[in-house]
Amino acid sequence: MEINMKYPDSKTARQHVIEELIVNRKISSQNELLTLLKSKGFDITQTTLSRDLDEINAVKSSKTDGKNFYTIKKKSADILQNSKDIRQKLEKSLAEFVISVDSSANLAIIHTPAGAAQYVASLIDQSSIEKVIATIAGDNTVLVVTKGIEDGRKVASQIWEYAKQ
């Protein structure tokens, strides 16, 4: 069951939805993509869509059956470097900002100085730590939601190891 939610009216939100559609469906034309975007509440022209596709590196790829579908082309060297940079920034920031870490079932709870929680949560989101589904940040606390019932403890331990460095 898909819930039709209103997306923020921004280029970033629109491009994120375009990427999700391309990754999760077999989109073969811009018209098909336009229709899907309009059904999600985006008022977009074909020209804007073409620009968005170019900016997110969407290209048409041939499949073995001869059909063409959009895919997102990523430069592997850029991805590796970006991933490495984010991981280093995460480790440094956790060492600087984490006061304590606790866990309960599939949750890890991180305590930070006032004002640092959203920054820490953002870095965790960007770093793609295995088993992390989402983060929620207040002013000085980050709630990390993990996949399995035991994963909260594992993620909390991993975060604490980074924080002790």
Chimera marker file (.cmm) of the C-alpha trace (Angstrom):
<marker_set name="trace">
<marker id="1" x="0.000" y="0.000" z="0.000" r="1" g="1" b="0" radius="0.5"/>
<marker id="2" x="1.488" y="3.339" z="-1.028" r="1" g="1" b="0" radius="0.5"/>
<marker id="3" x="0.587" y="6.446" z="0.910" r="1" g="1" b="0" radius="0.5"/>
<marker id="4" x="0.489" y="9.560" z="-1.247" r="1" g="1" b="0" radius="0.5"/>
<marker id="5" x="2.258" y="12.209" z="0.795" r="1" g="1" b="0" radius="0.5"/>
<marker id="6" x="2.954" y="15.800" z="-0.185" r="1" g="1" b="0" radius="0.5"/>
<marker id="7" x="6.648" y="16.271" z="-0.875" r="1" g="1" b="0" radius="0.5"/>
<marker id="8" x="8.462" y="19.522" z="-0.169" r="1" g="1" b="0" radius="0.5"/>
<marker id="9" x="8.373" y="21.787" z="-3.206" r="1" g="1" b="0" radius="0.5"/>
<marker id="10" x="12.108" y="21.895" z="-3.800" r="1" g="1" b="0" radius="0.5"/>
<marker id="11" x="14.542" y="20.816" z="-6.464" r="1" g="1" b="0" radius="0.5"/>
<marker id="12" x="16.321" y="18.520" z="-3.991" r="1" g="1" b="0" radius="0.5"/>
<marker id="13" x="13.098" y="16.756" z="-2.984" r="1" g="1" b="0" radius="0.5"/>
<marker id="14" x="12.017" y="16.420" z="-6.622" r="1" g="1" b="0" radius="0.5"/>
<marker id="15" x="15.372" y="14.967" z="-7.676" r="1" g="1" b="0" radius="0.5"/>
<marker id="16" x="15.304" y="12.557" z="-4.736" r="1" g="1" b="0" radius="0.5"/>
<marker id="17" x="11.871" y="11.291" z="-5.821" r="1" g="1" b="0" radius="0.5"/>
<marker id="18" x="13.087" y="10.954" z="-9.431" r="1" g="1" b="0" radius="0.5"/>
<marker id="19" x="16.026" y="8.845" z="-8.229" r="1" g="1" b="0" radius="0.5"/>
<marker id="20" x="13.718" y="6.665" z="-6.116" r="1" g="1" b="0" radius="0.5"/>
<marker id="21" x="11.367" y="6.114" z="-9.052" r="1" g="1" b="0" radius="0.5"/>
<marker id="22" x="14.224" y="5.182" z="-11.383" r="1" g="1" b="0" radius="0.5"/>
<marker id="23" x="15.775" y="2.804" z="-8.857" r="1" g="1" b="0" radius="0.5"/>
<marker id="24" x="12.493" y="1.131" z="-7.851" r="1" g="1" b="0" radius="0.5"/>
<marker id="25" x="10.701" y="0.957" z="-11.212" r="1" g="1" b="0" radius="0.5"/>
<marker id="26" x="11.515" y="0.345" z="-14.841" r="1" g="1" b="0" radius="0.5"/>
<marker id="27" x="11.027" y="3.805" z="-16.329" r="1" g="1" b="0" radius="0.5"/>
<marker id="28" x="11.369" y="3.767" z="-20.099" r="1" g="1" b="0" radius="0.5"/>
<marker id="29" x="10.429" y="7.337" z="-21.050" r="1" g="1" b="0" radius="0.5"/>
<marker id="30" x="10.332" y="10.893" z="-19.779" r="1" g="1" b="0" radius="0.5"/>
<marker id="31" x="6.560" y="10.961" z="-20.351" r="1" g="1" b="0" radius="0.5"/>
<marker id="32" x="6.160" y="7.974" z="-18.037" r="1" g="1" b="0" radius="0.5"/>
<marker id="33" x="8.317" y="9.701" z="-15.427" r="1" g="1" b="0" radius="0.5"/>
<marker id="34" x="6.382" y="12.983" z="-15.818" r="1" g="1" b="0" radius="0.5"/>
<marker id="35" x="3.105" y="11.152" z="-15.203" r="1" g="1" b="0" radius="0.5"/>
<marker id="36" x="4.475" y="9.487" z="-12.060" r="1" g="1" b="0" radius="0.5"/>
<marker id="37" x="5.846" y="12.787" z="-10.744" r="1" g="1" b="0" radius="0.5"/>
<marker id="38" x="2.535" y="14.568" z="-11.362" r="1" g="1" b="0" radius="0.5"/>
<marker id="39" x="0.717" y="11.770" z="-9.491" r="1" g="1" b="0" radius="0.5"/>
<marker id="40" x="3.006" y="12.519" z="-6.544" r="1" g="1" b="0" radius="0.5"/>
<marker id="41" x="2.103" y="16.213" z="-6.627" r="1" g="1" b="0" radius="0.5"/>
<marker id="42" x="5.015" y="17.679" z="-8.580" r="1" g="1" b="0" radius="0.5"/>
<marker id="43" x="4.157" y="20.332" z="-11.169" r="1" g="1" b="0" radius="0.5"/>
<marker id="44" x="7.092" y="19.894" z="-13.530" r="1" g="1" b="0" radius="0.5"/>
<marker id="45" x="7.795" y="20.569" z="-17.197" r="1" g="1" b="0" radius="0.5"/>
<marker id="46" x="9.603" y="18.263" z="-19.585" r="1" g="1" b="0" radius="0.5"/>
<marker id="47" x="12.464" y="20.771" z="-19.781" r="1" g="1" b="0" radius="0.5"/>
<marker id="48" x="12.926" y="20.759" z="-16.001" r="1" g="1" b="0" radius="0.5"/>
<marker id="49" x="12.744" y="16.965" z="-15.956" r="1" g="1" b="0" radius="0.5"/>
<marker id="50" x="15.464" y="16.735" z="-18.624" r="1" g="1" b="0" radius="0.5"/>
<marker id="51" x="17.669" y="19.039" z="-16.561" r="1" g="1" b="0" radius="0.5"/>
<marker id="52" x="17.016" y="17.009" z="-13.402" r="1" g="1" b="0" radius="0.5"/>
<marker id="53" x="17.842" y="13.745" z="-15.177" r="1" g="1" b="0" radius="0.5"/>
<marker id="54" x="21.120" y="15.222" z="-16.362" r="1" g="1" b="0" radius="0.5"/>
<marker id="55" x="22.023" y="16.543" z="-12.894" r="1" g="1" b="0" radius="0.5"/>
<marker id="56" x="21.410" y="13.205" z="-11.165" r="1" g="1" b="0" radius="0.5"/>
<marker id="57" x="23.320" y="11.310" z="-13.886" r="1" g="1" b="0" radius="0.5"/>
<marker id="58" x="20.293" y="9.380" z="-15.110" r="1" g="1" b="0" radius="0.5"/>
<marker id="59" x="20.930" y="7.591" z="-18.389" r="1" g="1" b="0" radius="0.5"/>
<marker id="60" x="19.032" y="5.119" z="-20.517" r="1" g="1" b="0" radius="0.5"/>
<marker id="61" x="20.561" y="1.663" z="-20.416" r="1" g="1" b="0" radius="0.5"/>
<marker id="62" x="19.860" y="-1.246" z="-22.729" r="1" g="1" b="0" radius="0.5"/>
<marker id="63" x="18.824" y="-4.470" z="-21.093" r="1" g="1" b="0" radius="0.5"/>
<marker id="64" x="19.429" y="-7.936" z="-22.528" r="1" g="1" b="0" radius="0.5"/>
<marker id="65" x="15.848" y="-8.082" z="-23.806" r="1" g="1" b="0" radius="0.5"/>
<marker id="66" x="16.486" y="-4.961" z="-25.918" r="1" g="1" b="0" radius="0.5"/>
<marker id="67" x="14.351" y="-2.622" z="-23.811" r="1" g="1" b="0" radius="0.5"/>
<marker id="68" x="15.750" y="0.677" z="-22.543" r="1" g="1" b="0" radius="0.5"/>
<marker id="69" x="15.224" y="1.918" z="-19.000" r="1" g="1" b="0" radius="0.5"/>
<marker id="70" x="16.605" y="4.808" z="-17.004" r="1" g="1" b="0" radius="0.5"/>
<marker id="71" x="19.356" y="4.050" z="-14.498" r="1" g="1" b="0" radius="0.5"/>
<marker id="72" x="21.456" y="6.269" z="-12.259" r="1" g="1" b="0" radius="0.5"/>
<marker id="73" x="25.080" y="6.314" z="-13.365" r="1" g="1" b="0" radius="0.5"/>
<marker id="74" x="27.481" y="6.920" z="-10.503" r="1" g="1" b="0" radius="0.5"/>
<marker id="75" x="31.184" y="7.471" z="-10.883" r="1" g="1" b="0" radius="0.5"/>
<marker id="76" x="32.692" y="4.770" z="-8.700" r="1" g="1" b="0" radius="0.5"/>
<marker id="77" x="35.838" y="6.762" z="-7.861" r="1" g="1" b="0" radius="0.5"/>
<marker id="78" x="33.701" y="9.703" z="-6.714" r="1" g="1" b="0" radius="0.5"/>
<marker id="79" x="31.475" y="7.417" z="-4.659" r="1" g="1" b="0" radius="0.5"/>
<marker id="80" x="34.445" y="5.758" z="-2.972" r="1" g="1" b="0" radius="0.5"/>
<marker id="81" x="36.124" y="9.061" z="-2.152" r="1" g="1" b="0" radius="0.5"/>
<marker id="82" x="32.898" y="10.635" z="-0.918" r="1" g="1" b="0" radius="0.5"/>
<marker id="83" x="32.173" y="7.583" z="1.226" r="1" g="1" b="0" radius="0.5"/>
<marker id="84" x="35.688" y="7.685" z="2.691" r="1" g="1" b="0" radius="0.5"/>
<marker id="85" x="35.421" y="11.430" z="3.410" r="1" g="1" b="0" radius="0.5"/>
<marker id="86" x="32.049" y="11.011" z="5.127" r="1" g="1" b="0" radius="0.5"/>
<marker id="87" x="33.339" y="8.112" z="7.241" r="1" g="1" b="0" radius="0.5"/>
<marker id="88" x="36.376" y="10.152" z="8.356" r="1" g="1" b="0" radius="0.5"/>
<marker id="89" x="34.185" y="13.148" z="9.182" r="1" g="1" b="0" radius="0.5"/>
<marker id="90" x="31.806" y="10.856" z="11.116" r="1" g="1" b="0" radius="0.5"/>
<marker id="91" x="34.617" y="9.317" z="13.161" r="1" g="1" b="0" radius="0.5"/>
<marker id="92" x="36.129" y="12.718" z="13.981" r="1" g="1" b="0" radius="0.5"/>
<marker id="93" x="32.735" y="14.223" z="14.884" r="1" g="1" b="0" radius="0.5"/>
<marker id="94" x="31.699" y="11.283" z="17.047" r="1" g="1" b="0" radius="0.5"/>
<marker id="95" x="34.985" y="11.559" z="18.944" r="1" g="1" b="0" radius="0.5"/>
<marker id="96" x="34.303" y="15.255" z="19.456" r="1" g="1" b="0" radius="0.5"/>
<marker id="97" x="30.561" y="15.303" z="20.170" r="1" g="1" b="0" radius="0.5"/>
<marker id="98" x="29.463" y="12.002" z="21.737" r="1" g="1" b="0" radius="0.5"/>
<marker id="99" x="29.031" y="12.194" z="25.500" r="1" g="1" b="0" radius="0.5"/>
<marker id="100" x="27.419" y="8.788" z="25.999" r="1" g="1" b="0" radius="0.5"/>
<marker id="101" x="25.711" y="5.993" z="24.091" r="1" g="1" b="0" radius="0.5"/>
<marker id="102" x="22.998" y="3.591" z="25.219" r="1" g="1" b="0" radius="0.5"/>
<marker id="103" x="20.771" y="1.039" z="23.521" r="1" g="1" b="0" radius="0.5"/>
<marker id="104" x="17.468" y="-0.749" z="23.857" r="1" g="1" b="0" radius="0.5"/>
<marker id="105" x="16.373" y="-3.474" z="21.434" r="1" g="1" b="0" radius="0.5"/>
<marker id="106" x="16.608" y="-1.957" z="17.943" r="1" g="1" b="0" radius="0.5"/>
<marker id="107" x="17.437" y="1.552" z="19.174" r="1" g="1" b="0" radius="0.5"/>
<marker id="108" x="20.729" y="3.298" z="19.862" r="1" g="1" b="0" radius="0.5"/>
<marker id="109" x="20.623" y="6.535" z="21.833" r="1" g="1" b="0" radius="0.5"/>
<marker id="110" x="23.451" y="9.051" z="21.512" r="1" g="1" b="0" radius="0.5"/>
<marker id="111" x="23.866" y="11.975" z="23.910" r="1" g="1" b="0" radius="0.5"/>
<marker id="112" x="25.720" y="15.046" z="22.627" r="1" g="1" b="0" radius="0.5"/>
<marker id="113" x="26.366" y="18.585" z="23.832" r="1" g="1" b="0" radius="0.5"/>
<marker id="114" x="23.474" y="20.999" z="23.235" r="1" g="1" b="0" radius="0.5"/>
<marker id="115" x="23.083" y="21.838" z="19.560" r="1" g="1" b="0" radius="0.5"/>
<marker id="116" x="25.197" y="18.963" z="18.182" r="1" g="1" b="0" radius="0.5"/>
<marker id="117" x="22.608" y="16.199" z="17.794" r="1" g="1" b="0" radius="0.5"/>
<marker id="118" x="21.281" y="17.189" z="14.367" r="1" g="1" b="0" radius="0.5"/>
<marker id="119" x="24.796" y="17.425" z="12.948" r="1" g="1" b="0" radius="0.5"/>
<marker id="120" x="25.710" y="13.978" z="14.325" r="1" g="1" b="0" radius="0.5"/>
<marker id="121" x="22.451" y="12.481" z="13.018" r="1" g="1" b="0" radius="0.5"/>
<marker id="122" x="23.088" y="13.946" z="9.574" r="1" g="1" b="0" radius="0.5"/>
<marker id="123" x="26.562" y="12.395" z="9.447" r="1" g="1" b="0" radius="0.5"/>
<marker id="124" x="25.185" y="9.009" z="10.528" r="1" g="1" b="0" radius="0.5"/>
<marker id="125" x="22.552" y="9.228" z="7.773" r="1" g="1" b="0" radius="0.5"/>
<marker id="126" x="25.183" y="10.092" z="5.154" r="1" g="1" b="0" radius="0.5"/>
<marker id="127" x="27.620" y="7.404" z="6.267" r="1" g="1" b="0" radius="0.5"/>
<marker id="128" x="25.258" y="4.493" z="5.616" r="1" g="1" b="0" radius="0.5"/>
<marker id="129" x="26.215" y="2.560" z="8.741" r="1" g="1" b="0" radius="0.5"/>
<marker id="130" x="25.075" y="-1.014" z="8.240" r="1" g="1" b="0" radius="0.5"/>
<marker id="131" x="21.770" y="-1.861" z="9.959" r="1" g="1" b="0" radius="0.5"/>
<marker id="132" x="20.739" y="1.798" z="10.466" r="1" g="1" b="0" radius="0.5"/>
<marker id="133" x="17.280" y="2.598" z="9.115" r="1" g="1" b="0" radius="0.5"/>
<marker id="134" x="16.850" y="6.176" z="10.334" r="1" g="1" b="0" radius="0.5"/>
<marker id="135" x="17.894" y="8.807" z="12.830" r="1" g="1" b="0" radius="0.5"/>
<marker id="136" x="15.840" y="11.315" z="14.774" r="1" g="1" b="0" radius="0.5"/>
<marker id="137" x="17.616" y="14.237" z="16.417" r="1" g="1" b="0" radius="0.5"/>
<marker id="138" x="16.633" y="16.648" z="19.115" r="1" g="1" b="0" radius="0.5"/>
<marker id="139" x="18.917" y="19.307" z="20.545" r="1" g="1" b="0" radius="0.5"/>
<marker id="140" x="21.259" y="16.999" z="22.456" r="1" g="1" b="0" radius="0.5"/>
<marker id="141" x="20.036" y="13.467" z="21.730" r="1" g="1" b="0" radius="0.5"/>
<marker id="142" x="20.054" y="11.292" z="18.617" r="1" g="1" b="0" radius="0.5"/>
<marker id="143" x="17.748" y="8.290" z="18.359" r="1" g="1" b="0" radius="0.5"/>
<marker id="144" x="19.116" y="5.742" z="15.882" r="1" g="1" b="0" radius="0.5"/>
<marker id="145" x="16.588" y="3.185" z="14.628" r="1" g="1" b="0" radius="0.5"/>
<marker id="146" x="18.116" y="-0.103" z="13.448" r="1" g="1" b="0" radius="0.5"/>
<marker id="147" x="16.768" y="-3.074" z="11.517" r="1" g="1" b="0" radius="0.5"/>
<marker id="148" x="16.848" y="-5.969" z="13.967" r="1" g="1" b="0" radius="0.5"/>
<marker id="149" x="16.029" y="-6.447" z="17.633" r="1" g="1" b="0" radius="0.5"/>
<marker id="150" x="19.730" y="-6.899" z="18.543" r="1" g="1" b="0" radius="0.5"/>
<marker id="151" x="21.112" y="-4.291" z="16.150" r="1" g="1" b="0" radius="0.5"/>
<marker id="152" x="20.634" y="-1.336" z="18.505" r="1" g="1" b="0" radius="0.5"/>
<marker id="153" x="23.317" y="-2.713" z="20.808" r="1" g="1" b="0" radius="0.5"/>
<marker id="154" x="25.690" y="-3.447" z="17.898" r="1" g="1" b="0" radius="0.5"/>
<marker id="155" x="25.309" y="0.029" z="16.395" r="1" g="1" b="0" radius="0.5"/>
<marker id="156" x="25.654" y="1.661" z="19.825" r="1" g="1" b="0" radius="0.5"/>
<marker id="157" x="28.909" y="-0.269" z="20.369" r="1" g="1" b="0" radius="0.5"/>
<marker id="158" x="30.216" y="0.763" z="16.954" r="1" g="1" b="0" radius="0.5"/>
<marker id="159" x="29.391" y="4.419" z="17.607" r="1" g="1" b="0" radius="0.5"/>
<marker id="160" x="31.016" y="4.267" z="21.055" r="1" g="1" b="0" radius="0.5"/>
<marker id="161" x="34.198" y="2.793" z="19.521" r="1" g="1" b="0" radius="0.5"/>
<marker id="162" x="34.376" y="5.747" z="17.118" r="1" g="1" b="0" radius="0.5"/>
<marker id="163" x="33.685" y="8.159" z="19.973" r="1" g="1" b="0" radius="0.5"/>
<marker id="164" x="36.550" y="6.833" z="22.109" r="1" g="1" b="0" radius="0.5"/>
<marker id="165" x="39.163" y="7.510" z="19.403" r="1" g="1" b="0" radius="0.5"/>
<link id1="1" id2="2" r="1" g="1" b="0" radius="0.2"/>
<link id1="2" id2="3" r="1" g="1" b="0" radius="0.2"/>
<link id1="3" id2="4" r="1" g="1" b="0" radius="0.2"/>
<link id1="4" id2="5" r="1" g="1" b="0" radius="0.2"/>
<link id1="5" id2="6" r="1" g="1" b="0" radius="0.2"/>
<link id1="6" id2="7" r="1" g="1" b="0" radius="0.2"/>
<link id1="7" id2="8" r="1" g="1" b="0" radius="0.2"/>
<link id1="8" id2="9" r="1" g="1" b="0" radius="0.2"/>
<link id1="9" id2="10" r="1" g="1" b="0" radius="0.2"/>
<link id1="10" id2="11" r="1" g="1" b="0" radius="0.2"/>
<link id1="11" id2="12" r="1" g="1" b="0" radius="0.2"/>
<link id1="12" id2="13" r="1" g="1" b="0" radius="0.2"/>
<link id1="13" id2="14" r="1" g="1" b="0" radius="0.2"/>
<link id1="14" id2="15" r="1" g="1" b="0" radius="0.2"/>
<link id1="15" id2="16" r="1" g="1" b="0" radius="0.2"/>
<link id1="16" id2="17" r="1" g="1" b="0" radius="0.2"/>
<link id1="17" id2="18" r="1" g="1" b="0" radius="0.2"/>
<link id1="18" id2="19" r="1" g="1" b="0" radius="0.2"/>
<link id1="19" id2="20" r="1" g="1" b="0" radius="0.2"/>
<link id1="20" id2="21" r="1" g="1" b="0" radius="0.2"/>
<link id1="21" id2="22" r="1" g="1" b="0" radius="0.2"/>
<link id1="22" id2="23" r="1" g="1" b="0" radius="0.2"/>
<link id1="23" id2="24" r="1" g="1" b="0" radius="0.2"/>
<link id1="24" id2="25" r="1" g="1" b="0" radius="0.2"/>
<link id1="25" id2="26" r="1" g="1" b="0" radius="0.2"/>
<link id1="26" id2="27" r="1" g="1" b="0" radius="0.2"/>
<link id1="27" id2="28" r="1" g="1" b="0" radius="0.2"/>
<link id1="28" id2="29" r="1" g="1" b="0" radius="0.2"/>
<link id1="29" id2="30" r="1" g="1" b="0" radius="0.2"/>
<link id1="30" id2="31" r="1" g="1" b="0" radius="0.2"/>
<link id1="31" id2="32" r="1" g="1" b="0" radius="0.2"/>
<link id1="32" id2="33" r="1" g="1" b="0" radius="0.2"/>
<link id1="33" id2="34" r="1" g="1" b="0" radius="0.2"/>
<link id1="34" id2="35" r="1" g="1" b="0" radius="0.2"/>
<link id1="35" id2="36" r="1" g="1" b="0" radius="0.2"/>
<link id1="36" id2="37" r="1" g="1" b="0" radius="0.2"/>
<link id1="37" id2="38" r="1" g="1" b="0" radius="0.2"/>
<link id1="38" id2="39" r="1" g="1" b="0" radius="0.2"/>
<link id1="39" id2="40" r="1" g="1" b="0" radius="0.2"/>
<link id1="40" id2="41" r="1" g="1" b="0" radius="0.2"/>
<link id1="41" id2="42" r="1" g="1" b="0" radius="0.2"/>
<link id1="42" id2="43" r="1" g="1" b="0" radius="0.2"/>
<link id1="43" id2="44" r="1" g="1" b="0" radius="0.2"/>
<link id1="44" id2="45" r="1" g="1" b="0" radius="0.2"/>
<link id1="45" id2="46" r="1" g="1" b="0" radius="0.2"/>
<link id1="46" id2="47" r="1" g="1" b="0" radius="0.2"/>
<link id1="47" id2="48" r="1" g="1" b="0" radius="0.2"/>
<link id1="48" id2="49" r="1" g="1" b="0" radius="0.2"/>
<link id1="49" id2="50" r="1" g="1" b="0" radius="0.2"/>
<link id1="50" id2="51" r="1" g="1" b="0" radius="0.2"/>
<link id1="51" id2="52" r="1" g="1" b="0" radius="0.2"/>
<link id1="52" id2="53" r="1" g="1" b="0" radius="0.2"/>
<link id1="53" id2="54" r="1" g="1" b="0" radius="0.2"/>
<link id1="54" id2="55" r="1" g="1" b="0" radius="0.2"/>
<link id1="55" id2="56" r="1" g="1" b="0" radius="0.2"/>
<link id1="56" id2="57" r="1" g="1" b="0" radius="0.2"/>
<link id1="57" id2="58" r="1" g="1" b="0" radius="0.2"/>
<link id1="58" id2="59" r="1" g="1" b="0" radius="0.2"/>
<link id1="59" id2="60" r="1" g="1" b="0" radius="0.2"/>
<link id1="60" id2="61" r="1" g="1" b="0" radius="0.2"/>
<link id1="61" id2="62" r="1" g="1" b="0" radius="0.2"/>
<link id1="62" id2="63" r="1" g="1" b="0" radius="0.2"/>
<link id1="63" id2="64" r="1" g="1" b="0" radius="0.2"/>
<link id1="64" id2="65" r="1" g="1" b="0" radius="0.2"/>
<link id1="65" id2="66" r="1" g="1" b="0" radius="0.2"/>
<link id1="66" id2="67" r="1" g="1" b="0" radius="0.2"/>
<link id1="67" id2="68" r="1" g="1" b="0" radius="0.2"/>
<link id1="68" id2="69" r="1" g="1" b="0" radius="0.2"/>
<link id1="69" id2="70" r="1" g="1" b="0" radius="0.2"/>
<link id1="70" id2="71" r="1" g="1" b="0" radius="0.2"/>
<link id1="71" id2="72" r="1" g="1" b="0" radius="0.2"/>
<link id1="72" id2="73" r="1" g="1" b="0" radius="0.2"/>
<link id1="73" id2="74" r="1" g="1" b="0" radius="0.2"/>
<link id1="74" id2="75" r="1" g="1" b="0" radius="0.2"/>
<link id1="75" id2="76" r="1" g="1" b="0" radius="0.2"/>
<link id1="76" id2="77" r="1" g="1" b="0" radius="0.2"/>
<link id1="77" id2="78" r="1" g="1" b="0" radius="0.2"/>
<link id1="78" id2="79" r="1" g="1" b="0" radius="0.2"/>
<link id1="79" id2="80" r="1" g="1" b="0" radius="0.2"/>
<link id1="80" id2="81" r="1" g="1" b="0" radius="0.2"/>
<link id1="81" id2="82" r="1" g="1" b="0" radius="0.2"/>
<link id1="82" id2="83" r="1" g="1" b="0" radius="0.2"/>
<link id1="83" id2="84" r="1" g="1" b="0" radius="0.2"/>
<link id1="84" id2="85" r="1" g="1" b="0" radius="0.2"/>
<link id1="85" id2="86" r="1" g="1" b="0" radius="0.2"/>
<link id1="86" id2="87" r="1" g="1" b="0" radius="0.2"/>
<link id1="87" id2="88" r="1" g="1" b="0" radius="0.2"/>
<link id1="88" id2="89" r="1" g="1" b="0" radius="0.2"/>
<link id1="89" id2="90" r="1" g="1" b="0" radius="0.2"/>
<link id1="90" id2="91" r="1" g="1" b="0" radius="0.2"/>
<link id1="91" id2="92" r="1" g="1" b="0" radius="0.2"/>
<link id1="92" id2="93" r="1" g="1" b="0" radius="0.2"/>
<link id1="93" id2="94" r="1" g="1" b="0" radius="0.2"/>
<link id1="94" id2="95" r="1" g="1" b="0" radius="0.2"/>
<link id1="95" id2="96" r="1" g="1" b="0" radius="0.2"/>
<link id1="96" id2="97" r="1" g="1" b="0" radius="0.2"/>
<link id1="97" id2="98" r="1" g="1" b="0" radius="0.2"/>
<link id1="98" id2="99" r="1" g="1" b="0" radius="0.2"/>
<link id1="99" id2="100" r="1" g="1" b="0" radius="0.2"/>
<link id1="100" id2="101" r="1" g="1" b="0" radius="0.2"/>
<link id1="101" id2="102" r="1" g="1" b="0" radius="0.2"/>
<link id1="102" id2="103" r="1" g="1" b="0" radius="0.2"/>
<link id1="103" id2="104" r="1" g="1" b="0" radius="0.2"/>
<link id1="104" id2="105" r="1" g="1" b="0" radius="0.2"/>
<link id1="105" id2="106" r="1" g="1" b="0" radius="0.2"/>
<link id1="106" id2="107" r="1" g="1" b="0" radius="0.2"/>
<link id1="107" id2="108" r="1" g="1" b="0" radius="0.2"/>
<link id1="108" id2="109" r="1" g="1" b="0" radius="0.2"/>
<link id1="109" id2="110" r="1" g="1" b="0" radius="0.2"/>
<link id1="110" id2="111" r="1" g="1" b="0" radius="0.2"/>
<link id1="111" id2="112" r="1" g="1" b="0" radius="0.2"/>
<link id1="112" id2="113" r="1" g="1" b="0" radius="0.2"/>
<link id1="113" id2="114" r="1" g="1" b="0" radius="0.2"/>
<link id1="114" id2="115" r="1" g="1" b="0" radius="0.2"/>
<link id1="115" id2="116" r="1" g="1" b="0" radius="0.2"/>
<link id1="116" id2="117" r="1" g="1" b="0" radius="0.2"/>
<link id1="117" id2="118" r="1" g="1" b="0" radius="0.2"/>
<link id1="118" id2="119" r="1" g="1" b="0" radius="0.2"/>
<link id1="119" id2="120" r="1" g="1" b="0" radius="0.2"/>
<link id1="120" id2="121" r="1" g="1" b="0" radius="0.2"/>
<link id1="121" id2="122" r="1" g="1" b="0" radius="0.2"/>
<link id1="122" id2="123" r="1" g="1" b="0" radius="0.2"/>
<link id1="123" id2="124" r="1" g="1" b="0" radius="0.2"/>
<link id1="124" id2="125" r="1" g="1" b="0" radius="0.2"/>
<link id1="125" id2="126" r="1" g="1" b="0" radius="0.2"/>
<link id1="126" id2="127" r="1" g="1" b="0" radius="0.2"/>
<link id1="127" id2="128" r="1" g="1" b="0" radius="0.2"/>
<link id1="128" id2="129" r="1" g="1" b="0" radius="0.2"/>
<link id1="129" id2="130" r="1" g="1" b="0" radius="0.2"/>
<link id1="130" id2="131" r="1" g="1" b="0" radius="0.2"/>
<link id1="131" id2="132" r="1" g="1" b="0" radius="0.2"/>
<link id1="132" id2="133" r="1" g="1" b="0" radius="0.2"/>
<link id1="133" id2="134" r="1" g="1" b="0" radius="0.2"/>
<link id1="134" id2="135" r="1" g="1" b="0" radius="0.2"/>
<link id1="135" id2="136" r="1" g="1" b="0" radius="0.2"/>
<link id1="136" id2="137" r="1" g="1" b="0" radius="0.2"/>
<link id1="137" id2="138" r="1" g="1" b="0" radius="0.2"/>
<link id1="138" id2="139" r="1" g="1" b="0" radius="0.2"/>
<link id1="139" id2="140" r="1" g="1" b="0" radius="0.2"/>
<link id1="140" id2="141" r="1" g="1" b="0" radius="0.2"/>
<link id1="141" id2="142" r="1" g="1" b="0" radius="0.2"/>
<link id1="142" id2="143" r="1" g="1" b="0" radius="0.2"/>
<link id1="143" id2="144" r="1" g="1" b="0" radius="0.2"/>
<link id1="144" id2="145" r="1" g="1" b="0" radius="0.2"/>
<link id1="145" id2="146" r="1" g="1" b="0" radius="0.2"/>
<link id1="146" id2="147" r="1" g="1" b="0" radius="0.2"/>
<link id1="147" id2="148" r="1" g="1" b="0" radius="0.2"/>
<link id1="148" id2="149" r="1" g="1" b="0" radius="0.2"/>
<link id1="149" id2="150" r="1" g="1" b="0" radius="0.2"/>
<link id1="150" id2="151" r="1" g="1" b="0" radius="0.2"/>
<link id1="151" id2="152" r="1" g="1" b="0" radius="0.2"/>
<link id1="152" id2="153" r="1" g="1" b="0" radius="0.2"/>
<link id1="153" id2="154" r="1" g="1" b="0" radius="0.2"/>
<link id1="154" id2="155" r="1" g="1" b="0" radius="0.2"/>
<link id1="155" id2="156" r="1" g="1" b="0" radius="0.2"/>
<link id1="156" id2="157" r="1" g="1" b="0" radius="0.2"/>
<link id1="157" id2="158" r="1" g="1" b="0" radius="0.2"/>
<link id1="158" id2="159" r="1" g="1" b="0" radius="0.2"/>
<link id1="159" id2="160" r="1" g="1" b="0" radius="0.2"/>
<link id1="160" id2="161" r="1" g="1" b="0" radius="0.2"/>
<link id1="161" id2="162" r="1" g="1" b="0" radius="0.2"/>
<link id1="162" id2="163" r="1" g="1" b="0" radius="0.2"/>
<link id1="163" id2="164" r="1" g="1" b="0" radius="0.2"/>
<link id1="164" id2="165" r="1" g="1" b="0" radius="0.2"/>
</marker_set>
